[in-house]
Amino acid sequence: MFTHFFSRSFFRRRPRHSQKAPPPPEPHDPLKHQVFVLDTHWRDGLEDILFGDPIPNLYPIEHYVAVPLPESAPRIPLQHYQGFVGCARGDTLCCVVLVGSNVVPVRLCCAYEEVPGGSDCTSEGSVGTLHRDALAQLLLQVGARMDSIFGESDYVMPLWERMQQMAEETEKPTSSVPLLHMIQPSLRDAYDPRLCVLSERPVQPLLYLPPEEDLSGLYEAPLPDLPVSLPRPQDPLELDRPVESRGYARLATVEDEGQLLVAAAAMFTEEVGFDPIARYGDGYRARLHGLIRAKRCAIVTDASGRVIFKADAGIASLDTAQVQGVWMHPDYRGLGLAKPFFAAASQVLQRRYRHLSLYVNDYNTAAMALYSGTGWVPIGRFSTIIFEN
């Protein structure tokens, strides 16, 4: 018998003829590659954008002053970050969005750069549309944590329209949304394309009261006759304490806080559609208390101290403020009091803030008539999307 000795190499594993296929390339994620947290490196660029046009940017300015930019971007998922995010072209900041419970698009590069055939927002494949799509994707991931999106229409509406398109695409069978998110709706906080809209207000004229406007003729004239069942408005000059006033309007004091809270909550419920005290609780009360302390609430009361008219400098920075919360008690509506009360309140606030602005729903014809009749002029347009949470 013969023994055959094989070389050691004979027993080595033969190489397979079919190698494992390489993994498919990672799909392009515009959010990952385009959007970033604004840290102190971007301070100058952000300040140029915010303070270059302060009237429409009062809300983000107020946030910027209260919460400075971080030294470096926090290491958390972008959709969980609250603050300023943006996009850049080279070293130039070109898109800015303030992300939080209230989202404010401050700048959208596709809205102000013209390309052949229209704006950059409608030019497929452009840098502007890449930035818009990435920001829309981010806001969809923020999802249920948003209460509203508001700001200048040129920035709000392109983002909102793209968000709606992307939300519809996620419902198709070819959707790239993870299957787990489709079959387990409780994960809506991670990715929620099904935003529930409470109110969509695409056209809200932005109005401005020129500092040189003299409204004394409106608020110094005698008031119209009122029904005998209604208490007369209180003349601030008859109070036992000195207060800043014009006509029947004066600055609110801490003694007015209880009555003003009732009026403020009633106004908010009428305007937005839900009770702010029920939703925000002590936070809403604290906000109102801060406005009173800062002398940013103008009111008219009756003889019992009940607030029958109010207007607030709701957002303010330096000599610029945005008037919010304009409200008349239902018992006093339709009696010719709106113009003298609002004219007086405007000039009470204008003593502290030279540049006053406000925005109003275009379908509110009564308010539009009131503002145009008291010297306010249009300078731009806002849009607001309110979500149901």
VOGU-3710 file (C-alpha; in Angstrom, 3 decimals, decimal comma):
1> mfthffsrsf> 0,000/0,000/0,000  1,248/3,333/-0,881  0,656/6,504/1,145  0,249/9,707/-0,823  1,416/12,841/0,926  -0,253/16,069/-0,146  1,322/19,444/0,274  -0,149/21,655/3,036  -1,327/24,136/0,432  -3,686/21,524/-0,992
11> frrrprhsqk> -5,897/21,753/2,058  -6,087/25,512/2,150  -9,545/26,971/1,552  -10,022/27,647/-2,091  -11,076/31,274/-2,807  -14,717/31,589/-3,704  -15,500/32,621/-7,186  -18,391/34,906/-6,095  -17,418/37,662/-3,664  -19,983/39,338/-1,343
21> appppephdp> -21,550/42,330/-3,044  -20,490/45,690/-1,583  -23,154/47,479/0,463  -25,282/49,921/-1,487  -24,201/53,516/-1,209  -25,873/55,454/1,579  -28,727/57,539/0,167  -28,085/61,250/0,054  -29,537/62,917/3,129  -30,024/66,645/2,457
31> lkhqvfvldt> -30,683/67,300/6,133  -27,399/65,723/7,201  -25,357/67,548/4,587  -27,048/70,963/4,421  -28,435/72,028/7,829  -26,379/72,788/10,931  -26,716/74,433/14,338  -25,600/78,060/14,395  -22,823/78,484/16,945  -20,695/81,528/17,754
41> hwrdgledil> -18,790/81,104/14,493  -21,928/82,368/12,737  -22,660/85,235/15,145  -21,785/88,070/12,767  -23,750/86,600/9,877  -26,806/86,015/12,049  -26,695/89,523/13,514  -26,439/91,023/10,022  -29,631/89,194/9,039  -31,581/89,873/12,247
51> fgdpipnlyp> -30,677/93,490/12,892  -30,498/94,438/9,230  -34,320/94,318/9,181  -35,503/94,345/12,805  -39,226/95,033/12,333  -40,185/91,593/10,924  -37,491/89,861/12,999  -38,468/90,967/16,502  -39,378/87,481/17,720  -36,052/85,859/16,735
61> iehyvavplp> -34,171/88,947/17,975  -35,812/88,591/21,379  -34,780/84,918/21,462  -31,226/85,743/20,332  -30,793/88,332/23,101  -32,192/85,983/25,756  -30,402/82,811/24,591  -26,952/83,440/23,029  -25,544/81,102/20,408  -23,663/78,085/21,806
71> esapriplqh> -19,874/77,985/21,609  -20,188/74,768/19,616  -23,043/72,656/18,299  -24,419/70,241/20,930  -24,040/66,550/20,173  -27,732/65,724/19,984  -29,966/64,848/17,016  -30,749/68,007/15,099  -34,517/67,516/15,393  -34,227/67,744/19,194
81> yqgfvgcarg> -32,282/71,013/19,163  -34,056/74,263/20,012  -32,442/77,396/18,677  -31,109/78,785/15,424  -30,208/76,425/12,585  -29,170/77,358/9,080  -27,556/76,633/5,740  -24,601/78,286/4,063  -23,129/78,931/0,647  -19,429/78,762/1,287
91> dtlccvvlvg> -18,763/80,960/4,313  -21,948/82,990/3,846  -25,001/82,236/5,951  -27,936/82,096/3,540  -30,787/80,349/5,417  -31,830/80,780/9,045  -34,680/79,146/10,967  -35,437/79,517/14,669  -36,630/76,089/15,823  -38,706/75,591/18,957
101> snvvpvrlcc> -42,341/75,180/19,876  -42,828/78,217/17,643  -40,812/77,951/14,433  -39,741/81,142/12,647  -38,099/80,998/9,198  -35,880/84,095/9,328  -34,220/83,761/5,929  -34,657/81,342/3,037  -32,150/81,823/0,245  -34,403/80,398/-2,453
111> ayeevpggsd> -36,975/83,137/-1,795  -34,812/86,115/-2,664  -32,531/84,782/-5,407  -34,020/84,932/-8,872  -33,241/82,303/-11,493  -34,507/82,042/-15,081  -38,195/81,215/-15,022  -38,929/82,287/-11,444  -37,518/82,130/-7,942  -34,881/79,673/-6,777
121> ctsegsvgtl> -37,587/77,913/-4,723  -39,125/76,549/-7,921  -35,876/75,671/-9,699  -35,384/71,917/-9,379  -31,935/70,862/-8,249  -30,783/74,346/-7,302  -28,915/75,068/-4,099  -31,932/76,996/-2,874  -34,265/74,028/-3,266  -31,757/71,700/-1,576
131> hrdalaqlll> -31,697/74,021/1,420  -35,475/74,384/1,437  -35,981/70,609/1,246  -33,502/69,953/4,035  -35,185/72,478/6,321  -38,630/71,084/5,475  -37,384/67,591/6,329  -36,080/68,869/9,663  -39,408/70,478/10,567  -41,278/67,281/9,714
141> qvgarmdsif> -39,002/65,448/12,120  -39,674/68,066/14,800  -43,311/67,194/14,116  -45,688/67,181/17,054  -43,458/69,422/19,150  -44,391/72,428/17,005  -47,201/74,769/18,017  -46,860/77,048/14,997  -44,789/78,269/12,085  -44,908/82,007/11,465
151> gesdyvmplw> -42,909/84,824/9,938  -42,510/86,564/6,605  -44,613/84,920/3,904  -41,707/84,668/1,472  -40,018/82,261/3,879  -42,937/80,535/5,608  -44,996/79,486/2,597  -42,264/77,796/0,484  -41,250/75,763/3,536  -44,824/74,888/4,477
161> ermqqmaeet> -45,803/73,912/0,930  -42,740/71,675/0,648  -43,495/70,110/4,037  -46,974/69,216/2,805  -45,571/67,671/-0,385  -43,027/65,621/1,555  -45,686/64,476/4,027  -47,827/63,212/1,144  -44,844/61,379/-0,341  -44,217/59,529/2,926
171> ekptssvpll> -47,678/57,964/2,691  -46,892/56,261/-0,629  -45,733/52,600/-0,819  -42,313/53,725/-2,025  -41,824/55,910/1,016  -38,349/55,994/2,552  -39,823/56,499/6,035  -38,800/53,533/8,230  -41,452/50,803/8,294  -41,521/50,888/12,097
181> hmiqpslrda> -42,744/54,466/11,999  -45,566/53,464/9,672  -46,849/50,552/11,739  -46,349/52,170/15,143  -48,010/55,615/15,153  -46,870/56,182/18,737  -43,474/57,047/17,276  -44,910/60,244/15,770  -42,565/62,263/17,987  -39,635/60,779/16,072
191> ydprlcvlse> -41,036/61,437/12,625  -44,533/62,763/12,087  -45,559/63,663/8,536  -49,188/63,853/9,690  -49,151/67,354/11,179  -52,633/68,321/12,349  -53,349/71,885/11,258  -55,650/73,940/13,457  -55,490/77,076/11,314  -53,682/78,191/8,159
201> rpvqpllylp> -53,348/81,951/7,624  -51,278/82,567/4,500  -51,939/86,312/4,119  -51,354/88,573/7,116  -50,392/92,144/6,169  -47,512/93,542/8,243  -48,376/97,116/9,259  -46,277/99,981/10,635  -47,172/103,138/12,554  -44,930/106,029/11,421
211> peedlsglye> -43,405/107,782/14,463  -44,515/111,188/13,234  -48,184/110,170/13,131  -50,294/112,343/15,475  -53,437/110,529/16,601  -54,516/112,993/19,278  -57,492/114,100/17,207  -58,920/110,581/17,519  -58,494/109,985/21,231  -59,104/113,526/22,525
221> aplpdlpvsl> -62,503/113,843/20,830  -65,597/113,181/22,992  -66,658/109,541/23,092  -69,919/108,544/21,404  -72,988/108,040/23,568  -73,066/104,622/25,235  -76,031/102,523/26,391  -77,006/103,433/29,947  -76,493/99,797/30,972  -72,756/99,988/30,235
231> prpqdpleld> -70,313/101,439/32,777  -68,406/104,425/31,422  -64,702/104,022/30,601  -62,424/105,166/33,420  -60,506/108,398/32,789  -56,896/107,676/33,876  -56,590/111,235/35,201  -59,201/110,376/37,839  -57,147/107,534/39,322  -55,543/107,960/42,733
241> rpvesrgyar> -52,139/106,968/41,333  -50,089/108,503/38,511  -49,886/106,441/35,302  -48,722/107,095/31,764  -51,789/107,709/29,629  -53,254/109,097/26,434  -56,988/109,658/26,221  -58,669/106,755/28,004  -55,707/104,385/27,554  -52,984/103,921/30,137
251> latvedegql> -50,199/101,534/31,039  -51,320/98,563/33,117  -49,956/98,160/36,644  -49,671/95,135/38,914  -53,038/96,095/40,436  -54,621/95,311/37,035  -53,068/91,855/36,670  -56,106/89,782/37,666  -58,506/91,615/35,364  -55,952/91,732/32,571
261> lvaaaamfte> -55,409/87,964/32,765  -59,125/87,419/32,130  -59,058/89,771/29,131  -55,822/88,322/27,720  -57,105/84,742/27,933  -60,388/85,737/26,267  -58,530/87,437/23,423  -56,197/84,474/22,917  -59,058/81,975/22,890  -60,979/84,018/20,303
271> evgfdpiary> -57,934/84,500/18,098  -56,122/81,160/18,278  -58,847/78,707/19,225  -57,797/77,313/22,612  -57,534/78,484/26,217  -53,923/79,517/26,940  -54,311/79,061/30,695  -55,445/75,457/30,221  -52,520/74,702/27,900  -49,690/76,833/29,303
281> gdgyrarlhg> -50,812/77,370/32,920  -48,332/79,256/35,071  -46,147/79,967/32,063  -48,884/82,104/30,528  -49,447/83,952/33,814  -45,717/84,574/34,173  -45,532/85,938/30,642  -48,330/88,414/31,345  -46,755/89,417/34,659  -43,495/90,141/32,849
291> lirakrcaiv> -45,237/92,336/30,272  -46,912/94,366/33,011  -43,648/94,793/34,918  -41,945/95,933/31,723  -44,714/98,510/31,103  -45,703/96,893/27,826  -49,496/96,590/28,308  -51,859/99,444/27,418  -55,418/99,124/28,713  -58,749/100,884/29,067
301> tdasgrvifk> -60,857/99,992/32,115  -64,330/100,805/33,314  -65,013/102,396/36,701  -64,897/99,000/38,445  -61,431/98,214/37,083  -62,600/95,665/34,512  -60,395/95,702/31,405  -62,552/96,611/28,406  -59,729/97,195/25,894  -56,123/96,065/25,694
311> adagiasldt> -53,078/96,126/23,421  -49,575/94,875/24,231  -46,061/95,526/23,047  -45,787/91,750/22,913  -42,267/91,617/21,472  -39,739/94,410/21,892  -36,097/95,209/21,236  -34,507/98,603/21,836  -36,877/101,174/20,258  -38,889/98,680/18,194
321> aqvqgvwmhp> -41,944/96,676/19,276  -44,663/94,522/17,772  -48,196/95,195/18,979  -50,130/92,051/19,871  -53,232/91,073/21,791  -55,516/93,862/20,567  -58,922/93,150/22,104  -62,199/94,881/22,923  -64,663/93,492/25,463  -67,707/92,110/23,575
331> dyrglglakp> -70,086/94,453/25,444  -68,284/97,491/24,023  -67,973/96,395/20,406  -69,816/98,178/17,620  -70,139/101,422/19,594  -67,468/103,495/17,848  -64,869/103,052/20,606  -62,233/101,025/18,759  -60,540/103,948/17,002  -60,176/106,280/19,996
341> ffaaasqvlq> -59,102/103,439/22,286  -56,587/101,929/19,864  -55,200/105,312/18,805  -54,628/106,194/22,451  -53,097/102,799/23,271  -50,784/103,013/20,250  -49,383/106,352/21,339  -49,020/105,217/24,950  -46,825/102,376/23,672  -45,083/104,591/21,133
351> rryrhlslyv> -43,737/106,785/23,911  -41,536/103,839/24,859  -41,089/102,212/21,435  -40,686/104,604/18,544  -41,160/101,950/15,851  -44,398/99,973/16,210  -45,599/97,191/13,923  -48,294/94,524/13,923  -49,703/91,902/11,587  -53,350/91,070/10,993
361> ndyntaamal> -55,379/88,420/9,169  -56,443/89,748/5,777  -59,963/88,358/6,224  -60,465/90,418/9,404  -61,970/93,376/7,578  -62,988/95,179/10,770  -59,436/95,103/12,118  -58,000/96,140/8,747  -60,328/99,150/8,706  -59,387/100,026/12,295
371> ysgtgwvpig> -55,667/99,964/11,601  -55,811/101,901/8,344  -58,053/104,455/10,069  -55,506/105,014/12,830  -52,479/105,697/10,650  -50,989/102,225/10,167  -49,511/101,474/6,727  -48,591/98,114/5,084  -44,877/97,320/4,779  -44,847/93,534/4,240
381> rfstiifen> -46,701/90,261/4,700  -46,639/87,501/7,294  -48,039/83,950/7,270  -48,941/81,704/10,199  -49,620/77,963/10,428  -51,056/76,840/13,780  -50,943/73,150/14,718  -53,314/71,164/16,887  -51,447/69,399/19,680
//
